[in-house]
Amino acid sequence: MKKCILLSMLWIFLIGSNVIAQSETEDNQVHKIADKASLGLGLGQEYGGIGGSFLVYPQENIGFFAGAGYAVADLGYNIGTKVRFFSKTNPRTTFYLVGMYGYNAAIKVSGGSQFNKMYYGPTFGLGIDTGKRSYRKGYWTVSLLFPIRSSEVDDYIDDLENNYGVEFEGNLWPITFSIGYRFSLS
């Protein structure tokens, strides 16, 4: 776990050292292609599981989103903030940081739906928006996410294993990802 966190911090540092946030609008092509609002379809917490999200940028670099979808055990939702950094060297790529609150763990028990449970909490991450020369029509987005889960999640899994004989095939991942396609609305 410590190695994953250290590698992630290194990755954030490397991205941050190569990306310059744009705040001035002097003849900058990057600003002319940035979207102000979009609808996205995808997979991951930003989309509530398998679902969609609406994202709006009231300020050029800072956006707010809400996502909802099917999260294996029930309806999942997340709301959050996205801070984007335009690259001067590659206008096809925009890096971003994301922070959100909503579902960050889903427990589903086959043949025992009464044990299904959703957990909510904060999640932080970083990602890349990438597309063709213009973001006017749409673009792909991928993020690496770090959910902050309470100990209740592990306690519930232990309870299901020890008291109800439920067998889990694997552990919850400490790092998750989202991938989707965003359709620009403006």
C-alpha positions in Angstrom: 0.0 0.0 0.0 2.8 2.4 0.9 4.5 1.7 -2.5 1.3 2.5 -4.3 0.9 5.8 -2.5 4.6 6.7 -3.0 4.4 5.9 -6.7 1.2 7.9 -7.1 2.8 10.9 -5.3 5.7 10.7 -7.7 3.4 10.5 -10.7 1.5 13.6 -9.4 4.8 15.4 -9.0 6.0 14.5 -12.5 2.7 15.6 -14.0 2.6 18.8 -12.0 6.2 19.7 -13.1 5.3 19.3 -16.8 1.9 21.1 -16.8 1.2 24.8 -16.6 -2.2 26.0 -15.6 -3.5 28.7 -18.0 -5.1 31.6 -16.4 -4.6 34.3 -19.1 -6.5 34.4 -22.4 -3.9 36.2 -24.6 -4.2 34.5 -28.1 -4.1 31.1 -26.6 -5.5 28.3 -28.8 -6.0 26.1 -25.7 -8.7 28.3 -24.4 -10.6 28.3 -27.6 -11.0 24.5 -27.6 -11.9 24.0 -23.9 -15.5 23.0 -23.1 -17.7 24.8 -20.6 -20.2 22.0 -20.0 -20.4 18.3 -21.0 -22.3 15.1 -20.5 -20.3 11.9 -20.0 -20.9 8.2 -20.2 -18.5 5.9 -18.5 -17.3 3.4 -15.9 -16.1 4.4 -12.4 -16.9 6.5 -9.4 -17.1 9.8 -11.4 -20.0 8.1 -13.3 -21.7 6.5 -10.2 -20.4 3.1 -11.3 -21.7 2.4 -14.8 -23.5 5.5 -15.8 -23.3 9.1 -16.6 -22.3 12.5 -15.3 -22.9 16.2 -16.0 -19.9 18.6 -15.7 -19.9 22.3 -15.9 -17.0 24.8 -15.7 -18.1 28.2 -14.2 -14.4 29.1 -14.3 -12.1 28.0 -17.1 -10.0 25.7 -14.9 -12.5 24.7 -12.1 -15.5 22.5 -12.8 -18.2 20.8 -10.8 -19.9 17.5 -11.6 -22.5 15.1 -10.5 -22.7 11.5 -11.6 -25.1 8.6 -11.1 -25.2 5.0 -12.3 -25.4 1.4 -11.4 -22.8 0.4 -8.8 -23.2 -3.4 -8.7 -25.1 -3.4 -5.4 -27.4 -0.4 -5.9 -27.6 3.1 -7.3 -24.3 5.0 -7.0 -23.8 8.7 -7.1 -20.9 11.2 -6.7 -20.6 14.9 -6.7 -17.3 16.7 -6.9 -14.8 19.2 -8.3 -12.4 18.9 -11.2 -9.4 21.2 -11.6 -7.9 21.1 -15.0 -4.4 22.1 -16.2 -3.9 22.9 -19.9 -0.7 21.8 -21.5 1.2 24.3 -23.6 3.1 21.6 -25.4 0.2 19.3 -26.3 -3.3 20.9 -26.8 -4.8 17.5 -27.2 -4.1 16.6 -23.6 -5.5 18.2 -20.4 -4.4 17.0 -17.0 -6.7 17.3 -14.0 -7.1 16.7 -10.3 -10.5 15.6 -8.9 -12.1 15.4 -5.5 -15.5 14.0 -4.9 -17.9 12.7 -2.3 -20.2 9.7 -2.9 -20.1 6.0 -3.2 -16.6 4.5 -2.9 -17.3 0.9 -2.0 -20.1 -1.5 -3.1 -20.6 -5.0 -1.5 -22.8 -7.4 -3.5 -23.5 -11.0 -2.2 -24.7 -13.4 -4.9 -27.9 -15.1 -3.7 -28.1 -12.8 -0.7 -29.3 -9.4 -1.8 -30.2 -8.6 1.8 -26.4 -8.3 2.5 -25.8 -5.9 -0.4 -24.5 -2.6 0.9 -23.1 0.7 -0.4 -20.5 2.9 1.4 -20.0 6.6 0.9 -17.0 8.9 1.5 -14.4 11.1 -0.1 -12.3 10.1 -3.1 -9.4 12.0 -4.6 -7.5 11.4 -7.9 -5.9 12.6 -11.0 -6.5 12.1 -14.7 -6.2 13.0 -18.3 -8.7 14.4 -20.8 -7.6 13.6 -24.4 -9.1 13.9 -27.8 -8.7 15.2 -31.2 -7.5 18.7 -31.9 -10.8 20.2 -30.7 -12.8 19.4 -27.5 -15.9 20.9 -29.2 -17.5 17.5 -30.0 -16.2 15.3 -27.3 -13.2 13.6 -25.7 -12.0 10.7 -23.7 -11.2 10.9 -20.0 -9.3 8.5 -17.8 -8.6 8.9 -14.1 -6.8 7.2 -11.2 -8.7 7.4 -8.0 -7.9 7.0 -4.3 -11.0 6.3 -2.3 -10.9 7.1 1.5 -12.9 4.2 3.0 -13.9 4.0 6.6 -13.0 0.9 8.7 -16.8 0.0 8.5 -16.2 -1.5 5.1 -13.6 -4.0 6.3 -15.6 -4.7 9.4 -18.7 -5.5 7.3 -16.7 -7.8 5.1 -15.2 -9.6 8.1 -18.7 -9.9 9.6 -20.1 -11.5 6.4 -17.2 -13.9 6.2 -17.1 -14.9 9.9 -20.9 -14.9 10.8 -22.6 -15.7 7.5 -20.1 -17.8 5.7 -19.9 -15.5 2.7 -16.7 -16.0 0.7 -15.1 -13.1 -1.2 -13.1 -13.8 -4.3 -10.8 -10.8 -3.8 -10.2 -7.7 -1.7 -11.4 -4.2 -2.5 -8.7 -2.3 -4.5 -7.1 0.6 -2.7 -6.8 2.4 -6.0 -9.6 2.5 -8.6 -10.0 4.1 -12.0 -12.6 5.8 -14.2 -12.9 5.8 -18.0 -15.5 7.6 -20.1 -16.3 9.7 -23.1 -17.6 13.2 -22.6 -19.9 14.9 -25.1 -19.3 18.7 -25.2 -22.4 20.9 -24.8 -20.6 24.2 -25.3 
